[in-house]
Amino acid sequence: MTNSRIATIAVLAAALMSAACANTIRGVGADTANTVNATQSAGKNVSRAAQ
């Protein structure tokens, strides 16, 4: 293999890994938002039940 072919493969692999990381980070953000919403909802339910 020539150096240019190895470099091309390395760049493509890095691009694929970057895309995978972006999807994972978006997923973590969505999960965190859902957790916050669920916690707020549970707090409101407890507050209503205590009245």
TIDRENKOL-640875 format. One record per residue (C-alpha): x, y, z; chain; residue number from 1. Coordinates in steps of 0.02 Angstrom, whole numbers, m for minus. Example, Ala and Ser with C-alpha at 12.3 -4.5 7.8 and 13.67 -1.06 7.14 Angstrom:
2
      c1      c2      c3  cadena  num
     615    m225     390       A    1
     684     m53     357       A    2
This chain:
51
      c1      c2      c3  cadena  num
       0       0       0       A    1
      59     173     m37       A    2
      67     310      92       A    3
     m71     410       5       A    4
    m188     259      12       A    5
    m151     233     197       A    6
    m181     418     230       A    7
    m347     412     136       A    8
    m405     261     237       A    9
    m352     346     399       A   10
    m450     504     355       A   11
    m605     404     311       A   12
    m593     305     472       A   13
    m575     466     573       A   14
    m728     540     487       A   15
    m832     385     527       A   16
    m778     388     709       A   17
    m819     573     723       A   18
    m994     542     655       A   19
   m1021     401     780       A   20
    m965     511     924       A   21
   m1084     650     870       A   22
   m1231     529     871       A   23
   m1182     465    1043       A   24
   m1167     641    1114       A   25
   m1338     688    1042       A   26
   m1411     532    1121       A   27
   m1337     572    1291       A   28
   m1407     748    1278       A   29
   m1580     682    1237       A   30
   m1572     557    1380       A   31
   m1520     693    1501       A   32
   m1663     806    1445       A   33
   m1787     664    1467       A   34
   m1719     629    1641       A   35
   m1738     811    1692       A   36
   m1916     816    1625       A   37
   m1962     656    1718       A   38
   m1885     722    1880       A   39
   m1981     885    1866       A   40
   m2143     792    1831       A   41
   m2116     678    1981       A   42
   m2082     829    2092       A   43
   m2244     911    2035       A   44
   m2340     750    2069       A   45
   m2268     738    2245       A   46
   m2309     921    2276       A   47
   m2490     897    2221       A   48
   m2508     740    2327       A   49
   m2441     830    2481       A   50
   m2573     967    2472       A   51
